[in-house]
Amino acid sequence: MGDFVQPLIFIICGIVLLCFGYYLFFSTYSPFYQYLPWVKKNASKKKPRDIQKCPVCSSVVFKGDVKTIVFPGSEGSVDRLMHIKGCYSCLENDLPRKCPVCKANMSLDDFLIARMFERQFQKNHIHVLGCNHCRKTGAQSKPEA
C-alpha cells in the first residue's frame, strides 16, 4: 500500500505546482501577462469610429462624405498635401462654412489646405493648416476685399 500512496502524493503535488505556476505566469491576473508575445498590445485602446465631423462646417459625416483632393507627394515621403472642399451638407445647403484656424467665413469656392500623413497599419492622419486665404498670406484672419 505504501508503494501506491507515495507516487500518488508526488503526482498530486506536481499537478498542484503546475496549476499554481500556470496561474502565476500565464493567467490574466498575472503581473507578467502583458509581456506575453501572444497578448494583443492595443486591446485596451478604443477603436476608431467611421462617424466623424466635417472640418469645414462641423456637421457629422460618415467615411468618404468629405470632398478632398490629394496631391502626389515626393518619393519616400510620408506626408502629402491635400485640399478639403467640404462635405455634401455644407457644399449644397446653406450651412455656415468656417476655417478652423482663422475662424473666417468661407465661400463655396474656398477650401482648406491640409497635410495627410500616411500610416501603414493605421488610419491616415490629417492636419489642417488653414484655408486658402490665411495659409497663403500667413495671417490669422481673412484679408479684406
Secondary structure as GFF3:
##gff-version 3
##sequence-region A 1 145
A	DSSP	alpha_helix	2	25	.	.	.	ID=ss1
A	DSSP	three_ten_helix	33	35	.	.	.	ID=ss2
A	DSSP	beta_strand	52	53	.	.	.	ID=ss3
A	DSSP	beta_strand	60	61	.	.	.	ID=ss4
A	DSSP	beta_strand	66	70	.	.	.	ID=ss5
A	DSSP	beta_strand	79	87	.	.	.	ID=ss6
A	DSSP	alpha_helix	88	92	.	.	.	ID=ss7
A	DSSP	beta_strand	112	117	.	.	.	ID=ss8
A	DSSP	beta_strand	125	131	.	.	.	ID=ss9
A	DSSP	alpha_helix	134	137	.	.	.	ID=ss10
###
